Amino acid sequence: MLLFKHFYVAQKGQELKLKQFTLEIYRNCGMLLKKEDAKIKSKVALYLEHVNAAGFEMISQDKVSVDTIRELEKELVSLDEYLEILRM
């Protein structure tokens, strides 16, 4: 799940002083981010590239592209793979 927040601070009658963006990303399988398995690490590295892309897009374009959102919403591993990892 992605949550976007925009904060604007300005004094009455003056130009905008501060524009702050917050992009919160919530996902399942968070424990995979700490796994040392090479296969999982490569998937996590690719996911983190998309996280960085989302941050860049949010700052530079005021939004995150549909393609980046789709990548962020993809499962890191299948349910069967996740259950196998939990058994380790």
Secondary structure, DSSP 8 states (H G I E B T S, - for coil): -EEEEEEEEE-TTS-EEEEEEEEEE--S-GGGGG---HHHHHHHHHHHHHHHHHHHHHHHHSS--HHHHHHHHS-SS-HHHHHHHHH-
